[in-house]
Amino acid sequence: MDKNKKSVIVLVGSSAEKNSNTGKLCVTFLDELKKSAYSQGSLIQSEILYPSDWNIMPCRSCGTCFRKGFCPLDQKDGMAMLKNKIRKSDGIIFASPVYAAAVSGDMKILVDRLAGWLHTMPLIGKTAGVFSTADSNNGDAVTSYLNKMVGLMGASIVISQNVFIHFGTLLLKDDELLNSVLKEGAVKFWEGMGGKLEYNLEQEEYFHIQNLRFHKLLEIEQQYPGLSFGEKRIWEEQGYFKYNSLQEVIREKNI
Ligand SMILES: Cc1cc2nc3c(=O)[nH]c(=O)nc-3n(C[C@H](O)[C@H](O)[C@H](O)COP(=O)(O)O)c2cc1C
């Protein structure tokens, strides 16, 4: 890992692009993150991506990701590219506006297409942040949903923040307060990418359950030659079979 250069991918589930409140919030956060890195003589390479630009198709519920470990749609839209960028990044941000009391359709489609990652946990070792913007309500519904999803994919989430446009505790237009909250988050994000990862009990338990499940599938494969489970192969390729806990993966792999 190059200590002096980190890459961050930001996924914004809004089609408003240049006018997106959520996009603006992410730009402000990235500015703070870049300042944090720069003060330590380091650089952040970042990219803000709007899934709507990549024509991400809705999941068709074929179950191939769960059974075989890949999505047949990935080569037909921008998903292979997005996944590749996320995999190569040191840090990821998932950000969504609140639409009708929930995540935006763009963000939900993206998360559904990443559902295989909820089993294989490829984001272990990566630092993450989740953001939402709302006029006045349900910001928590969105951040807690994204928190759960990104956490179960294995990322260490160091900032989870909803910001309001008209009424609420933290407003997008309240530059001073917003900058101080984001600055604090940026410092933690920077430290996370430097190796200070935080995991909660739910993530540990989830790793444990997946590990047991994949050991079982391994046994079945050994009993019935010819059988091959796609997700189990990914668990193996990621090197997770060697470990008994998430903390052990981090420690031993020296992520
Ligand atoms: C279809 C739609 C539904 C919305 N529903 C809510 C809502 O339930 N609660 C709320 O506080 N704001 C709601 N809003 C306001 C947006 O959450 C808010 O303006 C947000 O900052 C938009 O982000 P964006 O510019 O990145 O798309 C809604 C906006 C749209 C377009």
The ligand as a Tripos MOL2 file, in Angstrom:
@<TRIPOS>MOLECULE
LIG
   31    33     1     0     0
SMALL
NO_CHARGES

@<TRIPOS>ATOM
      1 C1        -38.6920   12.0680   -5.8410 C.3       1 LIG1
      2 C2        -38.2240   12.8060   -4.6240 C.ar      1 LIG1
      3 C3        -38.6580   12.3790   -3.3900 C.ar      1 LIG1
      4 C4        -38.2180   13.0480   -2.2300 C.ar      1 LIG1
      5 N1        -38.6170   12.5880   -1.0170 N.ar      1 LIG1
      6 C5        -38.1660   13.2010    0.1090 C.ar      1 LIG1
      7 C6        -38.5430   12.7160    1.4010 C.ar      1 LIG1
      8 O1        -39.2480   11.7320    1.5490 O.2       1 LIG1
      9 N2        -38.0800   13.3770    2.4940 N.ar      1 LIG1
     10 C7        -37.2830   14.4930    2.3950 C.ar      1 LIG1
     11 O2        -36.9120   15.0590    3.4030 O.2       1 LIG1
     12 N3        -36.8850   14.9490    1.1680 N.ar      1 LIG1
     13 C8        -37.3020   14.3380    0.0470 C.ar      1 LIG1
     14 N4        -36.9050   14.7960   -1.1950 N.ar      1 LIG1
     15 C9        -35.9300   15.9010   -1.2610 C.3       1 LIG1
     16 C10       -34.5140   15.3930   -1.5220 C.3       1 LIG1
     17 O3        -34.1710   14.3620   -0.6110 O.3       1 LIG1
     18 C11       -33.4590   16.4790   -1.3900 C.3       1 LIG1
     19 O4        -33.7950   17.5820   -2.1620 O.3       1 LIG1
     20 C12       -32.1050   15.9210   -1.7610 C.3       1 LIG1
     21 O5        -31.1120   16.7960   -1.2840 O.3       1 LIG1
     22 C13       -31.9590   15.7410   -3.2730 C.3       1 LIG1
     23 O6        -30.6560   15.3170   -3.5530 O.3       1 LIG1
     24 P1        -30.0410   15.3490   -5.0210 P.3       1 LIG1
     25 O7        -30.0550   16.7990   -5.4590 O.co2     1 LIG1
     26 O8        -28.6620   14.8340   -4.8540 O.co2     1 LIG1
     27 O9        -30.8970   14.4700   -5.8830 O.co2     1 LIG1
     28 C14       -37.3430   14.1710   -2.3570 C.ar      1 LIG1
     29 C15       -36.9500   14.6010   -3.6180 C.ar      1 LIG1
     30 C16       -37.3740   13.9180   -4.7430 C.ar      1 LIG1
     31 C17       -36.8950   14.3790   -6.1040 C.3       1 LIG1
@<TRIPOS>BOND
     1     1     2 1
     2     2     3 ar
     3     2    30 ar
     4     3     4 ar
     5     4     5 ar
     6     4    28 ar
     7     5     6 ar
     8     6     7 ar
     9     6    13 1
    10     7     8 2
    11     7     9 ar
    12     9    10 ar
    13    10    11 2
    14    10    12 ar
    15    12    13 ar
    16    13    14 ar
    17    14    15 1
    18    14    28 ar
    19    15    16 1
    20    16    17 1
    21    16    18 1
    22    18    19 1
    23    18    20 1
    24    20    21 1
    25    20    22 1
    26    22    23 1
    27    23    24 1
    28    24    25 2
    29    24    26 1
    30    24    27 1
    31    28    29 ar
    32    29    30 ar
    33    30    31 1
@<TRIPOS>SUBSTRUCTURE
     1 LIG1         1 GROUP 0 **** ****
